[in-house]
Amino acid sequence: MERFVDPCCEKCTHTKITPCKDFVECCLEGPICHKDQSCKEKRMELVNKVRLHENFVVY
């Protein structure tokens, strides 16, 4: 997962075309569609990259 619109794993139900209805919360706190600590950590790593302005692609 390199972008917020990328699914974190095969259990993730959102896609670029059909994002989560709670997309922002899912990106910042999630995933919301399933509970998985490793996926949550992946999301937090991406959030931290954005906060640190490292190389990232938003879309």
C-alpha positions as CSV (number, residue, x, y, z in Angstrom):
1,M,0.0,0.0,0.0
2,E,1.6,3.2,-1.2
3,R,-1.5,5.5,-1.5
4,F,-4.5,6.0,0.7
5,V,-6.8,4.7,-2.1
6,D,-4.9,1.4,-2.2
7,P,-6.4,-1.5,-0.3
8,C,-4.3,-2.6,2.7
9,C,-5.0,-6.3,2.1
10,E,-7.4,-8.7,0.4
11,K,-9.9,-8.2,3.3
12,C,-10.1,-4.5,2.5
13,T,-13.4,-3.6,0.7
14,H,-12.6,-0.1,-0.7
15,T,-11.0,0.7,-4.0
16,K,-10.1,3.8,-5.9
17,I,-13.5,3.6,-7.8
18,T,-15.5,2.6,-4.7
19,P,-13.9,4.2,-1.7
20,C,-15.0,3.6,1.9
21,K,-18.0,5.8,2.9
22,D,-15.9,6.9,5.8
23,F,-12.7,7.3,3.7
24,V,-11.0,10.0,5.8
25,E,-11.6,8.2,9.1
26,C,-10.5,4.9,7.4
27,C,-7.3,6.5,6.2
28,L,-6.5,8.1,9.6
29,E,-7.8,5.5,12.0
30,G,-8.5,2.5,10.0
31,P,-9.1,0.2,8.4
32,I,-12.8,0.4,9.2
33,C,-14.0,-2.4,7.0
34,H,-12.1,-5.0,9.0
35,K,-10.0,-5.3,12.2
36,D,-6.4,-6.1,11.6
37,Q,-3.5,-4.6,13.6
38,S,-1.0,-5.0,10.8
39,C,-3.2,-3.1,8.4
40,K,-3.7,-0.4,11.0
41,E,0.1,-0.1,11.3
42,K,0.4,0.2,7.5
43,R,-2.1,3.0,7.5
44,M,-0.3,4.8,10.3
45,E,3.0,4.5,8.5
46,L,1.4,6.1,5.4
47,V,-0.1,8.9,7.6
48,N,3.4,9.5,9.1
49,K,5.0,9.7,5.7
50,V,2.5,12.4,4.7
51,R,3.0,14.3,7.9
52,L,6.8,14.2,7.3
53,H,6.3,15.2,3.6
54,E,8.3,12.2,2.4
55,N,7.8,11.0,-1.1
56,F,4.1,10.0,-1.4
57,V,1.4,9.9,-4.0
58,V,-2.1,11.1,-2.8
59,Y,-4.0,9.6,-5.7
